[in-house]
Amino acid sequence: MSLIYLGALLVSLAAMVLLDRRFRLVFWRDARRAGITLAVGLLFFLAWDAAGIALGIFARGGSRFMTGIEVAPELPLEEIFFLLFLCYLTLVLVFGGRTLLDRRKAERS
């Protein structure tokens, strides 16, 4: 059992939180909407994973970097944190890009 991959995901999530806080992009802009959006995205991808697992498309691969903990058959604990990171990263990138474009537009005006 190793916590390397899970630790890397948690460090990456923490970095997203710091960026979000510093530039007020997602949760520091509207926490309620951000939480709902993040939850919907996470549930969507978990349902996608569940469908893929049920159809035999997805299977848990072994790795010495993972904890070995499964929250459901073929669904490792790290997958939840990866999907959470993926959704949060997307929100930070979208709102960060929008903020940059808005600033650039304001500078030209």
N, CA, C and O of each residue as an XYZ file, in Angstrom:
436
protein
N       0.848     -1.185      0.000
C       0.000      0.000      0.000
C       0.890      1.244      0.000
O       1.792      1.380      0.827
N       0.621      2.138     -0.933
C       1.401      3.359     -1.065
C       0.462      4.553     -1.202
O      -0.612      4.458     -1.795
N       0.882      5.644     -0.654
C       0.073      6.862     -0.719
C       0.630      7.879     -1.716
O       0.226      9.042     -1.705
N       1.544      7.450     -2.567
C       2.212      8.383     -3.483
C       1.220      9.046     -4.439
O       1.197     10.273     -4.546
N       0.408      8.260     -5.131
C      -0.526      8.820     -6.112
C      -1.593      9.664     -5.418
O      -1.900     10.770     -5.863
N      -2.153      9.146     -4.333
C      -3.165      9.900     -3.593
C      -2.565     11.195     -3.056
O      -3.209     12.243     -3.103
N      -1.354     11.132     -2.553
C      -0.682     12.335     -2.062
C      -0.467     13.359     -3.166
O      -0.667     14.555     -2.956
N      -0.062     12.893     -4.340
C       0.130     13.799     -5.477
C      -1.187     14.464     -5.874
O      -1.216     15.650     -6.205
N      -2.267     13.700     -5.840
C      -3.577     14.269     -6.157
C      -3.983     15.314     -5.126
O      -4.511     16.367     -5.483
N      -3.741     15.031     -3.851
C      -4.103     15.980     -2.797
C      -3.260     17.253     -2.871
O      -3.772     18.350     -2.646
N      -1.982     17.115     -3.182
C      -1.122     18.294     -3.363
C      -1.609     19.111     -4.561
O      -1.637     20.341     -4.503
N      -1.985     18.444     -5.628
C      -2.500     19.135     -6.818
C      -3.811     19.850     -6.516
O      -4.023     20.976     -6.965
N      -4.687     19.201     -5.760
C      -5.939     19.844     -5.350
C      -5.660     21.071     -4.492
O      -6.303     22.108     -4.654
N      -4.703     20.949     -3.581
C      -4.343     22.083     -2.727
C      -3.821     23.247     -3.571
O      -4.120     24.405     -3.277
N      -3.053     22.953     -4.605
C      -2.553     24.002     -5.498
C      -3.709     24.702     -6.208
O      -3.686     25.921     -6.377
N      -4.714     23.940     -6.621
C      -5.884     24.539     -7.267
C      -6.629     25.446     -6.292
O      -7.096     26.520     -6.671
N      -6.739     25.013     -5.038
C      -7.406     25.830     -4.021
C      -6.646     27.143     -3.820
O      -7.256     28.206     -3.718
N      -5.319     27.066     -3.764
C      -4.517     28.281     -3.592
C      -4.673     29.239     -4.772
O      -4.803     30.448     -4.579
N      -4.661     28.703     -5.990
C      -4.879     29.548     -7.171
C      -6.277     30.161     -7.157
O      -6.454     31.342     -7.456
N      -7.246     29.354     -6.811
C      -8.626     29.820     -6.742
C      -8.746     30.954     -5.723
O      -9.355     31.988     -5.997
N      -8.165     30.747     -4.563
C      -8.247     31.766     -3.513
C      -7.513     33.046     -3.925
O      -8.027     34.151     -3.747
N      -6.330     32.887     -4.466
C      -5.513     34.051     -4.828
C      -6.197     34.931     -5.871
O      -6.169     36.157     -5.768
N      -6.805     34.311     -6.866
C      -7.393     35.069     -7.970
C      -8.922     35.115     -7.929
O      -9.552     35.651     -8.841
N      -9.519     34.553     -6.870
C     -10.978     34.573     -6.679
C     -11.696     34.088     -7.944
O     -12.515     34.798     -8.528
N     -11.364     32.865     -8.345
C     -11.854     32.346     -9.616
C     -13.143     31.541     -9.508
O     -14.064     31.751    -10.297
N     -13.226     30.626     -8.552
C     -14.348     29.692     -8.522
C     -15.075     29.783     -7.182
O     -16.118     30.431     -7.090
N     -14.541     29.147     -6.153
C     -15.213     29.120     -4.854
C     -15.205     30.486     -4.178
O     -16.143     30.813     -3.451
N     -14.180     31.281     -4.398
C     -14.124     32.600     -3.778
C     -14.902     33.631     -4.583
O     -14.984     34.794     -4.189
N     -15.463     33.220     -5.686
C     -16.333     34.089     -6.476
C     -17.792     33.806     -6.123
O     -18.561     34.730     -5.858
N     -18.166     32.537     -6.119
C     -19.532     32.127     -5.768
C     -19.476     30.679     -5.284
O     -19.578     29.746     -6.080
N     -19.316     30.506     -3.988
C     -19.091     29.176     -3.409
C     -20.264     28.225     -3.657
O     -20.055     27.041     -3.922
N     -21.470     28.724     -3.574
C     -22.645     27.855     -3.758
C     -22.697     27.289     -5.173
O     -22.838     26.080     -5.361
N     -22.585     28.156     -6.149
C     -22.613     27.691     -7.542
C     -21.430     26.794     -7.859
O     -21.570     25.801     -8.574
N     -20.272     27.141     -7.330
C     -19.076     26.328     -7.565
C     -19.244     24.937     -6.969
O     -18.896     23.941     -7.604
N     -19.772     24.865     -5.761
C     -19.985     23.573     -5.111
C     -20.965     22.702     -5.875
O     -20.744     21.503     -6.044
N     -22.043     23.308     -6.331
C     -23.038     22.561     -7.107
C     -22.429     22.075     -8.422
O     -22.609     20.918     -8.802
N     -21.715     22.953     -9.109
C     -21.094     22.583    -10.385
C     -20.072     21.472    -10.204
O     -20.026     20.528    -10.993
N     -19.258     21.584     -9.169
C     -18.253     20.561     -8.894
C     -18.914     19.230     -8.553
O     -18.463     18.180     -9.011
N     -19.973     19.265     -7.756
C     -20.680     18.034     -7.385
C     -21.327     17.377     -8.601
O     -21.262     16.158     -8.758
N     -21.949     18.177     -9.458
C     -22.583     17.633    -10.664
C     -21.532     17.006    -11.577
O     -21.738     15.911    -12.101
N     -20.416     17.688    -11.769
C     -19.342     17.133    -12.598
C     -18.797     15.840    -12.031
O     -18.591     14.873    -12.764
N     -18.562     15.818    -10.723
C     -18.047     14.612    -10.072
C     -19.035     13.457    -10.203
O     -18.640     12.336    -10.524
N     -20.310     13.720     -9.956
C     -21.323     12.666    -10.080
C     -21.439     12.166    -11.519
O     -21.610     10.969    -11.748
N     -21.347     13.074    -12.483
C     -21.396     12.673    -13.887
C     -20.263     11.706    -14.213
O     -20.490     10.647    -14.798
N     -19.043     12.075    -13.832
C     -17.904     11.214    -14.152
C     -17.908      9.917    -13.350
O     -17.433      8.893    -13.841
N     -18.435      9.939    -12.129
C     -18.566      8.684    -11.377
C     -19.595      7.766    -12.038
O     -19.406      6.551    -12.087
N     -20.684      8.351    -12.548
C     -21.674      7.551    -13.276
C     -21.057      6.997    -14.560
O     -21.311      5.850    -14.931
N     -20.257      7.804    -15.228
C     -19.547      7.371    -16.437
C     -18.643      6.189    -16.098
O     -18.637      5.186    -16.812
N     -17.882      6.303    -15.015
C     -17.011      5.210    -14.575
C     -17.822      3.962    -14.241
O     -17.448      2.851    -14.618
N     -18.932      4.150    -13.534
C     -19.770      3.008    -13.154
C     -20.295      2.288    -14.395
O     -20.317      1.058    -14.445
N     -20.716      3.059    -15.392
C     -21.194      2.450    -16.636
C     -20.062      1.708    -17.340
O     -20.253      0.593    -17.827
N     -18.896      2.321    -17.391
C     -17.745      1.673    -18.020
C     -17.333      0.404    -17.302
O     -16.962     -0.581    -17.941
N     -17.393      0.419    -15.981
C     -17.060     -0.772    -15.192
C     -18.096     -1.862    -15.425
O     -17.750     -3.026    -15.623
N     -19.379     -1.476    -15.402
C     -20.456     -2.456    -15.602
C     -20.386     -3.102    -16.981
O     -20.718     -4.278    -17.134
N     -19.958     -2.345    -17.978
C     -19.859     -2.875    -19.338
C     -18.539     -3.593    -19.596
O     -18.323     -4.137    -20.680
N     -17.672     -3.594    -18.616
C     -16.388     -4.266    -18.763
C     -15.357     -3.466    -19.542
O     -14.322     -4.002    -19.940
N     -15.635     -2.186    -19.761
C     -14.712     -1.330    -20.501
C     -13.571     -0.872    -19.597
O     -12.412     -0.842    -20.013
N     -13.906     -0.516    -18.360
C     -12.905     -0.047    -17.404
C     -12.592     -1.158    -16.417
O     -13.479     -1.904    -16.001
N     -11.347     -1.258    -16.055
C     -10.918     -2.202    -15.019
C      -9.796     -1.549    -14.228
O      -9.015     -0.763    -14.765
N      -9.730     -1.875    -12.985
C      -8.692     -1.310    -12.125
C      -7.371     -1.991    -12.429
O      -7.250     -3.212    -12.335
N      -6.405     -1.205    -12.786
C      -5.069     -1.745    -13.001
C      -4.273     -1.706    -11.708
O      -4.519     -0.862    -10.847
N      -3.350     -2.590    -11.576
C      -2.529     -2.606    -10.375
C      -1.382     -1.615    -10.485
O      -0.838     -1.394    -11.567
N      -1.025     -1.030     -9.371
C       0.105     -0.111     -9.333
C       0.655     -0.069     -7.920
O      -0.097     -0.095     -6.945
N       1.950     -0.005     -7.821
C       2.563      0.069     -6.502
C       2.458      1.469     -5.914
O       2.833      1.681     -4.761
N       1.956      2.424     -6.684
C       1.827      3.798     -6.218
C       0.452      4.095     -5.629
O       0.227      5.188     -5.108
N      -0.468      3.138     -5.704
C      -1.836      3.342     -5.233
C      -2.053      2.650     -3.894
O      -1.305      1.753     -3.507
N      -3.109      3.095     -3.189
C      -3.389      2.554     -1.858
C      -3.915      1.129     -1.906
O      -3.710      0.366     -0.962
N      -4.582      0.760     -2.975
C      -5.208     -0.555     -3.051
C      -6.616     -0.566     -2.480
O      -7.277     -1.604     -2.478
N      -7.079      0.578     -1.995
C      -8.430      0.687     -1.432
C      -9.418      0.905     -2.570
O      -9.233      1.788     -3.408
N     -10.464      0.094     -2.590
C     -11.528      0.252     -3.589
C     -12.800      0.708     -2.891
O     -13.200      0.121     -1.885
N     -13.435      1.746     -3.412
C     -14.698      2.219     -2.848
C     -15.874      1.451     -3.444
O     -16.973      1.454     -2.889
N     -15.639      0.810     -4.550
C     -16.598     -0.077     -5.214
C     -15.748     -1.031     -6.055
O     -14.570     -0.764     -6.288
N     -16.328     -2.128     -6.506
C     -15.535     -3.034     -7.346
C     -14.947     -2.296     -8.559
O     -15.667     -1.630     -9.303
N     -13.652     -2.425     -8.738
C     -12.905     -1.815     -9.847
C     -12.825     -0.288     -9.780
O     -12.404      0.343    -10.749
N     -13.222      0.316     -8.654
C     -13.173      1.775     -8.507
C     -12.261      2.133     -7.332
O     -12.685      2.101     -6.177
N     -11.010      2.473     -7.636
C     -10.068      2.792     -6.558
C     -10.370      4.150     -5.914
O     -10.956      5.034     -6.540
N      -9.969      4.290     -4.687
C     -10.149      5.535     -3.938
C      -9.566      6.725     -4.694
O     -10.158      7.804     -4.711
N      -8.431      6.534     -5.306
C      -7.758      7.620     -6.019
C      -8.584      8.166     -7.179
O      -8.441      9.332     -7.546
N      -9.443      7.336     -7.756
C     -10.264      7.778     -8.891
C     -11.180      8.926     -8.490
O     -11.380      9.859     -9.268
N     -11.732      8.868     -7.297
C     -12.618      9.934     -6.831
C     -11.846     11.249     -6.731
O     -12.331     12.293     -7.167
N     -10.651     11.193     -6.160
C      -9.852     12.407     -6.025
C      -9.346     12.899     -7.379
O      -9.224     14.105     -7.593
N      -9.051     11.978     -8.292
C      -8.650     12.382     -9.638
C      -9.793     13.105    -10.342
O      -9.578     14.148    -10.960
N     -11.003     12.563    -10.254
C     -12.149     13.190    -10.905
C     -12.464     14.542    -10.275
O     -12.819     15.491    -10.973
N     -12.333     14.625     -8.955
C     -12.529     15.898     -8.267
C     -11.507     16.924     -8.758
O     -11.852     18.072     -9.038
N     -10.250     16.498     -8.859
C      -9.201     17.384     -9.368
C      -9.491     17.803    -10.808
O      -9.346     18.975    -11.156
N      -9.897     16.856    -11.638
C     -10.191     17.146    -13.043
C     -11.289     18.201    -13.173
O     -11.155     19.152    -13.943
N     -12.366     18.030    -12.423
C     -13.476     18.985    -12.481
C     -13.061     20.358    -11.951
O     -13.392     21.383    -12.546
N     -12.339     20.373    -10.839
C     -11.901     21.641    -10.244
C     -10.909     22.353    -11.162
O     -10.992     23.567    -11.346
N      -9.979     21.605    -11.732
C      -9.013     22.177    -12.671
C      -9.734     22.823    -13.853
O      -9.371     23.917    -14.286
N     -10.742     22.149    -14.365
C     -11.504     22.691    -15.493
C     -12.170     24.009    -15.113
O     -12.128     24.972    -15.879
N     -12.784     24.055    -13.933
C     -13.421     25.298    -13.487
C     -12.396     26.420    -13.328
O     -12.646     27.551    -13.746
N     -11.255     26.118    -12.731
C     -10.213     27.128    -12.547
C      -9.703     27.625    -13.899
O      -9.501     28.825    -14.081
N      -9.495     26.713    -14.846
C      -9.023     27.119    -16.173
C     -10.054     27.964    -16.913
O      -9.700     28.962    -17.542
N     -11.316     27.576    -16.845
C     -12.366     28.330    -17.540
C     -12.487     29.733    -16.963
O     -12.483     30.717    -17.704
N     -12.595     29.826    -15.638
C     -12.764     31.147    -15.038
C     -11.472     31.958    -15.062
O     -11.519     33.186    -15.139
N     -10.323     31.292    -14.999
C      -9.052     31.995    -15.147
C      -8.907     32.572    -16.538
O      -8.489     33.719    -16.698
N      -9.250     31.783    -17.550
C      -9.207     32.267    -18.928
C     -10.166     33.413    -19.155
O      -9.841     34.391    -19.827
N     -11.348     33.283    -18.588
C     -12.341     34.347    -18.729
C     -11.858     35.641    -18.068
O     -12.047     36.734    -18.603
N     -11.239     35.500    -16.907
C     -10.701     36.668    -16.208
C      -9.614     37.342    -17.032
O      -9.583     38.568    -17.140
N      -8.724     36.547    -17.612
C      -7.666     37.114    -18.455
C      -8.239     37.824    -19.676
O      -7.799     38.919    -20.025
N      -9.216     37.203    -20.322
C      -9.828     37.831    -21.496
C     -10.558     39.113    -21.126
O     -10.504     40.093    -21.869
N     -11.243     39.118    -19.980
C     -11.937     40.326    -19.528
C     -10.949     41.452    -19.241
O     -11.211     42.607    -19.577
N      -9.817     41.126    -18.625
C      -8.793     42.143    -18.344
C      -8.216     42.708    -19.638
O      -8.037     43.918    -19.779
N      -7.930     41.818    -20.571
C      -7.364     42.250    -21.852
C      -8.354     43.153    -22.593
O      -7.970     44.160    -23.186
N      -9.625     42.777    -22.547
C     -10.660     43.573    -23.204
C     -10.782     44.948    -22.540
O     -10.944     45.959    -23.224
N     -10.704     44.980    -21.209
C     -10.803     46.249    -20.483
C      -9.603     47.146    -20.769
O      -9.749     48.367    -20.837
N      -8.423     46.562    -20.937
C      -7.222     47.346    -21.238
C      -7.294     47.969    -22.626
O      -6.750     49.052    -22.843
N      -7.947     47.313    -23.552
C      -8.063     47.826    -24.924
C      -9.118     48.917    -25.042
O      -9.102     49.713    -25.981
N     -10.023     48.945    -24.092
C     -11.116     49.936    -24.154
C     -10.698     51.285    -23.639
O     -11.501     52.217    -23.627
